[in-house]
Amino acid sequence: MRNKNKEEKILQAAEAYAKEQLGNDVSGHDFWHVKRVVNLALQIAEEEKADTFICHLAALLHDVADGKLNSSEEAGLAKVEHWLLQKELEPADCQEIMAIISHISFKGGQVSNFPLSAEGKIVQDADRLDALGAIGIARAMVYSGAKGRPIYDPNLSPRENMTLEEYRSTEGTAIMHFYEKLLTLKDKMNTETAKKLAENRHAFMESYLEQFYAEWEGKR
């Protein structure tokens, strides 16, 4: 049996740790992104009857280990695992959290064969949902600005079959990111709850692009 008081203390400590690690981020992977992913993960977990503690903790820590925000992905994962071990988390829970944060990332659309648990699929869905809709558009622009990418260049086309290095390079534009990632996410959702939430957010982005191109050509 789990100790609810211990779980609550771990979650409080994880939230403080995520805020400490990501509080100054300006690339769209900040602490508020984490909070939104937590809220989405808990909402989906309730609907899908999953383990809310695992979903909550994995959502809090999912970007602390991100390779984009550490010297390497390996270093980020080692940092998070060390933190978890200090909290005396149950070994099975620690293994599950590490499996989730190791395998939910988009990584240029490369397909992972790792079999995510129900909780892993939920956290992955929550993270992907935060890349859609009005929030997703804002994050795409912020991330592109942080990487020195222009908003749009009509002479450039979306890249396909990218390596992870190509995906994370400074090449491309904010609008290209819609086609290379954002517009593909709706069909990559795992849970029925997330699929429903993704529909409206996806439609909003399509509407935004229609308006963007019309304004670009001076038609609206």
MARDOMI-370470 format. One record per residue (C-alpha): residue number from 1; residue in three letters; x, y negated, z. Coordinates in steps of 0.5 Angstrom, whole numbers, padded with zeros to 4 digits, always signed. Layout:
[NUM; ALA; [X; Y; Z]]
...
//
This chain:
[1; MET; [+0000; +0000; +0000]]
[2; ARG; [+0002; -0007; -0002]]
[3; ASN; [+0003; -0012; +0004]]
[4; LYS; [-0001; -0018; +0001]]
[5; ASN; [+0002; -0023; +0006]]
[6; LYS; [+0009; -0021; +0003]]
[7; GLU; [+0006; -0022; -0004]]
[8; GLU; [+0004; -0029; -0003]]
[9; LYS; [+0011; -0031; +0000]]
[10; ILE; [+0014; -0028; -0006]]
[11; LEU; [+0010; -0032; -0011]]
[12; GLN; [+0011; -0038; -0007]]
[13; ALA; [+0018; -0037; -0007]]
[14; ALA; [+0018; -0035; -0015]]
[15; GLU; [+0014; -0042; -0016]]
[16; ALA; [+0019; -0046; -0013]]
[17; TYR; [+0025; -0042; -0016]]
[18; ALA; [+0021; -0043; -0023]]
[19; LYS; [+0020; -0051; -0022]]
[20; GLU; [+0028; -0051; -0019]]
[21; GLN; [+0030; -0048; -0026]]
[22; LEU; [+0025; -0051; -0031]]
[23; GLY; [+0023; -0057; -0028]]
[24; ASN; [+0028; -0062; -0032]]
[25; ASP; [+0027; -0058; -0039]]
[26; VAL; [+0025; -0063; -0044]]
[27; SER; [+0024; -0057; -0050]]
[28; GLY; [+0017; -0055; -0048]]
[29; HIS; [+0019; -0049; -0044]]
[30; ASP; [+0018; -0054; -0037]]
[31; PHE; [+0015; -0052; -0031]]
[32; TRP; [+0008; -0054; -0033]]
[33; HIS; [+0008; -0049; -0039]]
[34; VAL; [+0010; -0044; -0033]]
[35; LYS; [+0004; -0046; -0030]]
[36; ARG; [-0001; -0046; -0036]]
[37; VAL; [+0002; -0039; -0037]]
[38; VAL; [+0000; -0037; -0030]]
[39; ASN; [-0007; -0039; -0031]]
[40; LEU; [-0008; -0036; -0037]]
[41; ALA; [-0005; -0029; -0035]]
[42; LEU; [-0009; -0029; -0029]]
[43; GLN; [-0016; -0031; -0032]]
[44; ILE; [-0014; -0025; -0037]]
[45; ALA; [-0012; -0020; -0032]]
[46; GLU; [-0019; -0021; -0028]]
[47; GLU; [-0022; -0020; -0035]]
[48; GLU; [-0018; -0014; -0037]]
[49; LYS; [-0018; -0011; -0029]]
[50; ALA; [-0010; -0011; -0029]]
[51; ASP; [-0005; -0012; -0023]]
[52; THR; [-0006; -0019; -0022]]
[53; PHE; [+0001; -0019; -0017]]
[54; ILE; [+0005; -0017; -0023]]
[55; CYS; [+0002; -0021; -0028]]
[56; HIS; [+0003; -0027; -0023]]
[57; LEU; [+0010; -0026; -0022]]
[58; ALA; [+0012; -0024; -0029]]
[59; ALA; [+0009; -0031; -0031]]
[60; LEU; [+0012; -0035; -0026]]
[61; LEU; [+0019; -0032; -0028]]
[62; HIS; [+0018; -0031; -0036]]
[63; ASP; [+0022; -0037; -0038]]
[64; VAL; [+0027; -0037; -0033]]
[65; ALA; [+0031; -0032; -0036]]
[66; ASP; [+0030; -0034; -0043]]
[67; GLY; [+0036; -0034; -0047]]
[68; LYS; [+0035; -0041; -0050]]
[69; LEU; [+0035; -0044; -0043]]
[70; ASN; [+0041; -0040; -0041]]
[71; SER; [+0048; -0039; -0043]]
[72; SER; [+0046; -0032; -0046]]
[73; GLU; [+0040; -0028; -0045]]
[74; GLU; [+0044; -0023; -0041]]
[75; ALA; [+0046; -0028; -0036]]
[76; GLY; [+0039; -0030; -0036]]
[77; LEU; [+0036; -0023; -0034]]
[78; ALA; [+0042; -0022; -0029]]
[79; LYS; [+0040; -0028; -0026]]
[80; VAL; [+0033; -0026; -0025]]
[81; GLU; [+0034; -0019; -0023]]
[82; HIS; [+0039; -0022; -0017]]
[83; TRP; [+0033; -0026; -0015]]
[84; LEU; [+0028; -0021; -0015]]
[85; LEU; [+0033; -0016; -0011]]
[86; GLN; [+0034; -0021; -0006]]
[87; LYS; [+0026; -0022; -0005]]
[88; GLU; [+0026; -0014; -0003]]
[89; LEU; [+0021; -0013; -0008]]
[90; GLU; [+0019; -0006; -0009]]
[91; PRO; [+0023; -0002; -0014]]
[92; ALA; [+0018; +0000; -0019]]
[93; ASP; [+0015; -0007; -0019]]
[94; CYS; [+0022; -0010; -0020]]
[95; GLN; [+0023; -0006; -0026]]
[96; GLU; [+0016; -0007; -0029]]
[97; ILE; [+0018; -0015; -0028]]
[98; MET; [+0024; -0014; -0031]]
[99; ALA; [+0021; -0010; -0037]]
[100; ILE; [+0016; -0015; -0038]]
[101; ILE; [+0021; -0021; -0038]]
[102; SER; [+0026; -0018; -0043]]
[103; HIS; [+0021; -0016; -0048]]
[104; ILE; [+0015; -0021; -0049]]
[105; SER; [+0019; -0026; -0053]]
[106; PHE; [+0017; -0028; -0060]]
[107; LYS; [+0024; -0028; -0062]]
[108; GLY; [+0023; -0030; -0070]]
[109; GLY; [+0017; -0025; -0070]]
[110; GLN; [+0022; -0019; -0070]]
[111; VAL; [+0018; -0013; -0068]]
[112; SER; [+0020; -0010; -0061]]
[113; ASN; [+0018; -0002; -0060]]
[114; PHE; [+0018; -0003; -0053]]
[115; PRO; [+0012; +0000; -0050]]
[116; LEU; [+0009; -0006; -0046]]
[117; SER; [+0005; -0004; -0040]]
[118; ALA; [-0002; -0007; -0039]]
[119; GLU; [+0001; -0013; -0035]]
[120; GLY; [+0006; -0014; -0040]]
[121; LYS; [+0001; -0015; -0046]]
[122; ILE; [-0003; -0020; -0042]]
[123; VAL; [+0003; -0024; -0040]]
[124; GLN; [+0005; -0024; -0047]]
[125; ASP; [-0002; -0026; -0049]]
[126; ALA; [-0002; -0032; -0044]]
[127; ASP; [+0005; -0034; -0047]]
[128; ARG; [+0003; -0034; -0054]]
[129; LEU; [-0004; -0037; -0052]]
[130; ASP; [+0000; -0043; -0050]]
[131; ALA; [+0004; -0044; -0056]]
[132; LEU; [-0003; -0045; -0060]]
[133; GLY; [-0008; -0050; -0060]]
[134; ALA; [-0007; -0058; -0058]]
[135; ILE; [-0002; -0056; -0053]]
[136; GLY; [+0002; -0051; -0058]]
[137; ILE; [+0002; -0057; -0063]]
[138; ALA; [+0005; -0062; -0058]]
[139; ARG; [+0010; -0057; -0055]]
[140; ALA; [+0012; -0055; -0063]]
[141; MET; [+0013; -0063; -0064]]
[142; VAL; [+0017; -0064; -0057]]
[143; TYR; [+0021; -0057; -0058]]
[144; SER; [+0023; -0060; -0065]]
[145; GLY; [+0025; -0067; -0063]]
[146; ALA; [+0030; -0063; -0057]]
[147; LYS; [+0033; -0059; -0063]]
[148; GLY; [+0034; -0065; -0068]]
[149; ARG; [+0029; -0063; -0073]]
[150; PRO; [+0025; -0067; -0077]]
[151; ILE; [+0017; -0067; -0077]]
[152; TYR; [+0016; -0065; -0084]]
[153; ASP; [+0020; -0064; -0091]]
[154; PRO; [+0016; -0062; -0097]]
[155; ASN; [+0022; -0060; -0100]]
[156; LEU; [+0023; -0054; -0095]]
[157; SER; [+0019; -0048; -0095]]
[158; PRO; [+0018; -0043; -0089]]
[159; ARG; [+0023; -0038; -0088]]
[160; GLU; [+0021; -0031; -0087]]
[161; ASN; [+0025; -0024; -0084]]
[162; MET; [+0029; -0029; -0080]]
[163; THR; [+0035; -0026; -0075]]
[164; LEU; [+0034; -0029; -0068]]
[165; GLU; [+0040; -0033; -0070]]
[166; GLU; [+0037; -0036; -0076]]
[167; TYR; [+0030; -0037; -0072]]
[168; ARG; [+0033; -0041; -0066]]
[169; SER; [+0038; -0045; -0071]]
[170; THR; [+0037; -0053; -0072]]
[171; GLU; [+0034; -0052; -0079]]
[172; GLY; [+0027; -0053; -0081]]
[173; THR; [+0022; -0057; -0079]]
[174; ALA; [+0016; -0058; -0074]]
[175; ILE; [+0011; -0057; -0079]]
[176; MET; [+0015; -0050; -0082]]
[177; HIS; [+0015; -0048; -0075]]
[178; PHE; [+0007; -0047; -0075]]
[179; TYR; [+0008; -0042; -0081]]
[180; GLU; [+0014; -0039; -0078]]
[181; LYS; [+0011; -0037; -0072]]
[182; LEU; [+0005; -0041; -0069]]
[183; LEU; [+0000; -0039; -0074]]
[184; THR; [+0002; -0032; -0074]]
[185; LEU; [+0000; -0031; -0066]]
[186; LYS; [-0007; -0030; -0067]]
[187; ASP; [-0007; -0023; -0070]]
[188; LYS; [-0001; -0021; -0065]]
[189; MET; [-0006; -0022; -0059]]
[190; ASN; [-0006; -0015; -0055]]
[191; THR; [-0012; -0016; -0051]]
[192; GLU; [-0020; -0017; -0053]]
[193; THR; [-0020; -0023; -0048]]
[194; ALA; [-0014; -0027; -0051]]
[195; LYS; [-0016; -0025; -0058]]
[196; LYS; [-0023; -0029; -0057]]
[197; LEU; [-0019; -0035; -0054]]
[198; ALA; [-0014; -0035; -0059]]
[199; GLU; [-0019; -0036; -0065]]
[200; ASN; [-0021; -0043; -0063]]
[201; ARG; [-0014; -0045; -0062]]
[202; HIS; [-0012; -0043; -0068]]
[203; ALA; [-0018; -0046; -0072]]
[204; PHE; [-0016; -0053; -0068]]
[205; MET; [-0009; -0052; -0071]]
[206; GLU; [-0011; -0051; -0078]]
[207; SER; [-0016; -0057; -0078]]
[208; TYR; [-0009; -0061; -0075]]
[209; LEU; [-0005; -0059; -0081]]
[210; GLU; [-0011; -0061; -0086]]
[211; GLN; [-0011; -0068; -0083]]
[212; PHE; [-0003; -0068; -0083]]
[213; TYR; [-0003; -0067; -0090]]
[214; ALA; [-0008; -0071; -0092]]
[215; GLU; [-0005; -0077; -0088]]
[216; TRP; [+0002; -0075; -0091]]
[217; GLU; [-0001; -0076; -0098]]
[218; GLY; [-0004; -0083; -0096]]
[219; LYS; [-0011; -0080; -0097]]
[220; ARG; [-0014; -0081; -0090]]
//
